[in-house]
Amino acid sequence: MNLTFLPGKLLISMVGRHKGEKFVSAAKAAGARGGTIAFGRAVVDSKILQALFLADVQQDIVFTLMRDEATSVINAVRAICREHPKKSGGIALVLDVSGMLARQAGNTTDITEAAVGARSEKMDSGYTLLTIIVNDGYADDVMTQARKAGARGGTILTGRGTASEEDVKFFGITLVPEKEVLMIVAEKTLVGPILEAVRKVPALAEPGGGIVYSMDVEEFILLGQ
């Protein structure tokens, strides 16, 4: 068995807390090699929920890499939600992956060379995933600004930076180890206004304050519907 880079798909499922294991099991039964579960909270754009202090909902975020089994895995995820619509709400996104490390039997030289620059078939859902990584405590400020430009909500994950003391000295900036990752799914027509609004957050104007990047969403799935 050898390792080689091949194009694929990434399925990101944002579901209720403690529901991630069920989605991983279903994906594996459909042919996926596994999955990774991260923990976050959904920031819901609802005045009623905010008034009841229920606007922050704990979530499992499941990352599943797929290749030829992509259609089967996506159908398996949809099946879970059809069986338990009220208990399996959330959203799922399919993103294009230009290269993923995969195991192949036999000589992989020809496969690897053929895969260089190759991409799997792409679709366009009309949505974009905006990912904003900021220092701990600022994701809610970014979400507030994004809402002003039309964003309906987002999901916040917690993490930490990996810079060493030498890196800090080299770049001449202060890096905060604790990070927050804000993921916003928005219509493509709103991406420009949201980015312009996010630029106004003071924390992002500071050196080492954060980064923002976007990815086209091939398929947007509203779970539980």
C-alpha positions in Angstrom: 0.0 0.0 0.0 1.3 3.5 -0.9 0.2 7.0 -0.3 -0.8 9.4 -3.1 -2.7 12.7 -3.6 -6.0 12.4 -5.3 -8.9 14.9 -5.7 -11.9 14.4 -3.4 -14.7 16.1 -1.5 -15.0 17.4 2.1 -18.4 17.0 3.9 -18.9 19.3 6.9 -21.9 18.4 9.0 -23.0 20.9 11.7 -25.4 19.0 14.0 -26.5 19.0 17.6 -24.2 18.1 20.4 -23.7 14.3 20.9 -25.1 13.7 17.4 -21.8 13.6 15.6 -21.0 9.9 16.4 -24.2 8.9 14.6 -23.2 10.8 11.5 -19.7 9.3 11.5 -21.1 5.8 11.8 -23.5 6.3 9.0 -20.7 7.8 6.8 -18.4 4.8 7.5 -21.2 2.4 6.7 -21.6 4.2 3.3 -17.9 3.8 2.5 -16.1 6.7 4.2 -12.8 5.9 5.9 -13.8 7.8 9.1 -14.4 11.3 10.3 -13.3 14.0 12.8 -15.7 15.6 15.3 -15.0 19.1 16.6 -17.1 21.0 19.2 -18.5 24.4 18.7 -21.6 26.6 19.2 -24.0 27.9 16.7 -24.8 31.6 16.9 -28.4 31.8 15.7 -29.9 35.0 14.3 -33.2 35.0 16.2 -34.4 37.9 18.4 -36.8 35.5 20.2 -34.1 32.9 20.9 -31.8 35.7 22.0 -34.4 37.1 24.4 -34.7 33.6 25.9 -30.9 33.2 26.1 -31.0 30.3 23.7 -29.2 31.9 20.8 -26.0 29.9 21.4 -26.6 26.2 20.6 -23.9 23.6 21.3 -22.9 21.7 18.2 -20.8 18.8 16.9 -19.0 19.7 13.6 -18.2 16.5 11.7 -15.5 16.6 9.0 -15.6 13.7 6.5 -13.2 13.4 3.5 -14.7 11.5 0.6 -13.7 10.2 -2.8 -15.8 7.9 -5.1 -18.1 7.2 -2.1 -19.2 10.8 -1.9 -22.7 10.3 -3.2 -23.4 7.3 -0.9 -22.1 9.2 2.1 -24.2 12.3 1.4 -27.3 10.1 0.9 -26.6 8.3 4.2 -26.4 11.6 6.0 -29.7 12.7 4.4 -31.3 9.4 5.5 -30.5 10.0 9.2 -32.3 13.3 9.0 -35.3 11.8 7.2 -35.7 9.2 9.9 -35.3 11.6 12.8 -36.1 15.1 11.4 -36.7 16.8 14.8 -33.6 15.3 16.4 -31.1 15.7 13.5 -31.4 19.3 12.5 -28.5 21.3 11.2 -26.7 21.9 8.0 -24.1 20.1 5.8 -21.7 21.5 3.2 -19.8 19.8 0.4 -16.5 21.4 -0.6 -14.1 20.6 -3.4 -10.7 19.2 -2.3 -8.0 19.4 -4.9 -5.8 16.9 -3.2 -6.2 14.4 -0.3 -3.7 11.9 0.9 -5.1 8.4 0.1 -3.8 4.8 0.2 -3.5 3.0 -3.1 -2.5 -0.5 -3.9 0.4 -1.2 -6.2 2.6 1.4 -8.1 1.1 4.8 -7.6 3.5 6.8 -9.8 1.1 7.1 -12.8 -1.8 7.8 -10.5 0.0 10.6 -8.7 1.2 12.3 -11.9 -2.3 12.1 -13.3 -3.8 13.6 -10.2 -1.5 16.7 -10.2 -3.7 19.7 -10.9 -6.7 17.4 -11.4 -10.0 18.3 -9.7 -13.2 16.4 -9.3 -16.4 17.6 -10.9 -17.5 20.9 -9.3 -21.0 22.2 -8.7 -22.2 25.6 -7.6 -24.8 25.9 -4.8 -24.8 29.6 -4.7 -23.3 29.7 -1.2 -19.9 30.5 0.2 -18.2 29.4 3.4 -16.4 32.3 5.1 -13.9 31.2 7.8 -12.6 33.9 10.2 -9.9 33.0 12.7 -9.5 35.5 15.5 -8.0 35.8 18.9 -10.1 34.3 21.7 -13.1 36.4 22.7 -13.5 38.3 19.4 -15.6 35.9 17.3 -18.9 37.3 18.7 -17.8 40.8 17.7 -17.1 39.7 14.2 -20.5 37.9 14.0 -22.2 41.1 15.2 -20.7 43.0 12.3 -21.4 40.2 9.8 -25.1 40.2 10.8 -25.3 43.9 9.9 -24.3 42.9 6.3 -26.9 40.2 6.1 -25.3 37.1 7.6 -28.0 35.0 9.4 -25.7 33.1 11.8 -22.5 31.2 12.2 -20.7 28.5 14.1 -17.8 29.2 16.5 -15.1 26.6 17.3 -12.3 27.1 19.8 -8.6 26.3 19.1 -5.1 27.6 19.7 -2.3 29.0 17.6 0.9 27.0 17.0 3.5 29.8 16.8 6.6 29.4 18.9 8.4 32.2 20.8 10.9 32.4 17.9 8.1 33.0 15.4 6.8 35.9 17.5 10.2 37.5 17.7 10.8 37.0 13.9 7.5 38.5 12.8 7.7 41.3 15.5 4.1 40.8 16.6 2.3 39.5 19.6 0.4 36.3 18.9 -2.3 35.1 21.3 -2.3 31.2 21.6 -6.1 30.8 22.2 -8.1 31.2 19.0 -11.7 31.2 17.9 -12.8 30.0 14.4 -16.0 31.5 13.1 -17.6 29.7 10.1 -20.4 31.6 8.2 -22.3 30.2 5.3 -23.8 33.0 3.2 -25.2 33.6 -0.3 -22.5 34.6 -2.7 -24.2 38.0 -3.2 -23.6 38.8 0.5 -19.9 37.8 0.6 -18.6 41.2 -0.4 -20.8 43.2 2.1 -20.0 40.8 4.9 -16.2 41.0 4.2 -16.4 44.8 4.2 -18.4 44.8 7.4 -15.9 42.4 9.1 -13.0 44.6 8.2 -14.4 47.2 10.6 -13.8 45.0 13.6 -10.9 46.6 15.5 -9.4 43.3 16.5 -8.7 42.4 12.9 -6.9 45.6 12.3 -4.3 44.7 14.9 -1.1 42.7 13.8 -1.7 39.1 14.4 -5.4 39.8 15.1 -6.8 37.3 12.7 -7.3 36.0 9.1 -10.2 35.5 6.8 -10.6 33.2 3.8 -13.5 31.9 1.7 -14.4 28.7 -0.1 -17.2 28.0 -2.6 -19.8 25.5 -1.4 -20.7 22.9 -4.0 -23.7 21.6 -2.2 -25.7 23.1 0.7 -27.9 20.6 2.6 -30.5 21.7 5.2 -30.7 18.8 7.5 -34.0 17.7 9.2 -36.1 19.1 6.3 
